């Protein structure tokens, strides 16, 4: 049984009070560089991605410039990131699609974004939320863990959790929910040894992972 909607909204208000203007921790300059950064962040930390893209985006911040750079040179910039070979292929492929099919412009809807190479629903949701300010939810491992620990959802897949949360939360809250849950999971409600002593919603948590303080 999931938590009552009233309590979920109370938790969200606490997150809002703690962090009224949460931000994506990836560095980007435009919707294209955001997309590239999110693709690179799969199974990698934002910190490692930012370190690599600091130099990359100085030479390739548009799909046209990325194609001119070429796949082998791209790999040199991102070789410190996990799965860099496959990510490089996808970035070159999606850059080519953007140039050939969209005149170099970024699509502005999720369904079209997911037609690009290496872009799944989660990646598209991040771009739609962060750049286009749409009420979308990208369910990563942090969001999935928090949703389960706090009884927001019993969903077994990211899509199920996303759908459950979208039914429960008003749009004006959804716009920041992704950042709140990701940051909460990244810095406080960690997978191993959650920092319960720093948790602003300690009293609402009934998880078996909860540590006594």
Wavefront OBJ file of the C-alpha trace (Angstrom):
o trace
v 0.000 0.000 0.000
v 1.380 3.402 -0.964
v 1.477 6.460 1.273
v -1.606 8.762 1.292
v -1.376 11.600 -1.203
v -1.758 14.148 1.618
v 1.457 12.915 3.257
v 3.335 12.852 -0.051
v 2.407 16.501 -0.609
v 3.548 17.333 2.934
v 6.931 15.738 2.166
v 7.211 17.685 -1.065
v 6.505 20.921 0.785
v 9.373 20.133 3.135
v 11.674 19.541 0.157
v 10.476 22.851 -1.279
v 11.185 24.660 1.970
v 14.664 23.125 2.163
v 15.489 23.797 -1.487
v 13.008 26.148 -3.214
v 14.990 26.401 -6.439
v 16.715 23.057 -7.107
v 19.067 22.880 -10.083
v 20.433 20.190 -12.369
v 24.073 19.535 -11.441
v 25.204 18.892 -15.012
v 26.897 21.799 -16.794
v 25.430 22.876 -20.148
v 25.072 25.952 -22.340
v 22.105 25.167 -24.594
v 19.613 22.342 -25.153
v 22.078 20.404 -27.296
v 24.862 20.435 -24.702
v 22.303 19.451 -22.044
v 21.270 16.484 -24.177
v 24.890 15.414 -24.691
v 25.628 15.774 -20.978
v 22.630 13.654 -20.015
v 23.588 10.957 -22.527
v 27.087 10.917 -21.052
v 25.757 10.743 -17.488
v 24.231 7.271 -17.867
v 25.939 5.029 -15.295
v 28.389 7.863 -14.593
v 28.549 10.672 -12.044
v 27.648 14.246 -12.899
v 31.035 15.257 -11.535
v 32.924 13.071 -14.028
v 30.728 14.267 -16.894
v 31.261 17.939 -16.006
v 35.002 17.402 -15.889
v 34.991 15.957 -19.410
v 32.523 18.393 -20.963
v 34.307 21.479 -19.664
v 36.828 21.101 -22.489
v 34.514 19.331 -24.953
v 31.866 22.037 -25.040
v 34.486 24.687 -25.803
v 35.046 23.045 -29.190
v 31.728 21.286 -29.841
v 28.577 22.903 -28.469
v 26.373 22.332 -31.533
v 25.627 19.195 -33.553
v 27.458 20.681 -36.524
v 30.615 21.257 -34.489
v 30.355 17.778 -32.975
v 30.230 16.202 -36.440
v 33.210 18.291 -37.488
v 35.093 17.115 -34.402
v 34.577 13.471 -35.337
v 34.071 10.339 -33.274
v 37.718 9.551 -32.544
v 38.480 13.038 -31.228
v 35.255 12.978 -29.227
v 36.456 9.805 -27.519
v 39.595 11.583 -26.405
v 37.487 14.127 -24.529
v 35.180 11.594 -22.868
v 37.483 8.589 -22.346
v 37.366 9.053 -18.559
v 33.601 8.396 -18.607
v 32.178 4.892 -18.407
v 30.949 3.293 -21.646
v 32.581 6.128 -23.599
v 32.913 4.156 -26.843
v 29.199 3.458 -27.118
v 28.296 6.942 -25.921
v 30.551 8.498 -28.546
v 28.779 6.523 -31.280
v 25.373 7.615 -30.025
v 26.402 11.275 -29.726
v 27.702 11.299 -33.295
v 24.568 9.525 -34.540
v 22.141 11.842 -32.758
v 24.137 14.870 -33.922
v 23.827 13.646 -37.498
v 20.071 13.143 -37.030
v 19.696 16.658 -35.662
v 21.521 18.165 -38.638
v 19.933 16.024 -41.341
v 16.379 15.743 -39.980
v 15.929 18.903 -37.896
v 18.200 21.471 -39.493
v 20.455 21.412 -36.453
v 17.648 22.418 -34.095
v 16.611 20.455 -31.023
v 13.163 18.821 -30.953
v 10.890 20.353 -28.350
v 8.779 17.336 -27.450
v 9.599 14.079 -25.665
v 8.364 11.671 -28.315
v 10.585 13.213 -30.976
v 13.576 13.353 -28.648
v 13.305 9.617 -28.056
v 13.769 8.978 -31.796
v 17.357 10.196 -31.449
v 20.165 7.657 -31.036
v 20.847 6.763 -27.416
v 17.978 8.875 -26.102
v 15.472 7.014 -23.963
v 12.482 8.267 -22.030
v 14.550 9.159 -18.958
v 17.015 11.277 -20.948
v 14.194 12.972 -22.852
v 12.374 13.717 -19.590
v 15.463 15.435 -18.184
v 15.802 17.659 -21.257
v 12.094 18.494 -21.269
v 12.179 19.366 -17.568
v 15.485 21.227 -17.307
v 15.536 23.152 -20.582
v 11.902 23.382 -21.608
v 10.535 23.614 -18.027
v 7.937 20.942 -18.578
v 6.443 18.880 -15.707
v 8.225 15.624 -16.509
v 9.860 13.050 -14.237
v 13.058 11.184 -15.052
v 13.176 8.106 -12.838
v 16.787 7.126 -12.209
v 18.168 4.850 -9.489
v 17.898 7.640 -6.894
v 14.264 8.446 -7.684
v 13.371 4.751 -7.782
v 14.999 4.137 -4.397
v 13.362 7.145 -2.731
v 9.948 6.306 -4.197
v 10.170 2.825 -2.721
v 11.631 3.827 0.655
v 8.998 6.508 1.195
v 6.133 4.401 -0.168
v 5.385 6.789 -3.009
v 5.104 3.890 -5.428
v 5.355 0.112 -5.575
v 6.240 0.276 -9.273
v 8.818 -2.243 -10.410
v 9.959 -0.267 -13.458
v 10.947 3.394 -13.956
v 7.859 3.925 -16.114
v 5.531 2.539 -13.440
v 7.081 4.779 -10.782
v 6.890 7.774 -13.114
v 3.224 7.123 -13.855
v 2.381 6.695 -10.166
v 4.058 9.975 -9.220
v 2.491 11.860 -12.113
v -0.959 10.774 -10.886
v -0.234 11.868 -7.320
v 1.505 15.204 -7.790
v 0.141 18.469 -9.200
v 2.084 19.872 -12.152
v 3.439 22.834 -10.211
v 5.198 20.381 -7.888
v 6.291 17.923 -10.572
v 8.474 20.594 -12.180
v 10.910 20.375 -9.234
v 10.232 16.872 -7.945
v 12.918 15.254 -10.076
v 15.656 17.515 -8.701
v 14.421 17.192 -5.113
v 14.418 13.403 -5.202
v 17.711 13.063 -7.097
v 19.559 15.454 -4.785
v 17.972 13.898 -1.698
v 19.025 10.436 -2.865
v 22.487 11.576 -3.901
v 23.433 13.379 -0.699
v 21.196 12.169 2.142
v 19.075 9.101 1.442
v 21.969 7.122 -0.022
v 21.717 3.509 -1.080
v 24.241 2.461 1.542
v 24.224 4.070 4.998
v 21.649 6.825 4.464
v 22.396 9.962 6.461
v 19.240 9.772 8.541
v 20.638 12.260 11.073
v 20.505 14.917 8.327
v 17.149 13.910 6.881
v 14.508 16.667 6.853
v 11.698 14.108 6.530
v 12.968 11.600 9.111
v 9.607 11.442 10.903
v 7.828 10.414 7.697
v 10.152 7.507 6.929
v 9.135 3.937 7.767
v 11.715 2.206 5.594
v 13.529 -0.881 6.851
v 16.713 0.939 5.766
v 16.050 3.708 8.276
v 18.828 4.164 10.837
v 17.982 5.124 14.398
v 19.354 8.442 15.573
l 1 2 3 4 5 6 7 8 9 10 11 12 13 14 15 16 17 18 19 20 21 22 23 24 25 26 27 28 29 30 31 32 33 34 35 36 37 38 39 40 41 42 43 44 45 46 47 48 49 50 51 52 53 54 55 56 57 58 59 60 61 62 63 64 65 66 67 68 69 70 71 72 73 74 75 76 77 78 79 80 81 82 83 84 85 86 87 88 89 90 91 92 93 94 95 96 97 98 99 100 101 102 103 104 105 106 107 108 109 110 111 112 113 114 115 116 117 118 119 120 121 122 123 124 125 126 127 128 129 130 131 132 133 134 135 136 137 138 139 140 141 142 143 144 145 146 147 148 149 150 151 152 153 154 155 156 157 158 159 160 161 162 163 164 165 166 167 168 169 170 171 172 173 174 175 176 177 178 179 180 181 182 183 184 185 186 187 188 189 190 191 192 193 194 195 196 197 198 199 200 201 202 203 204 205 206 207 208 209 210 211 212 213
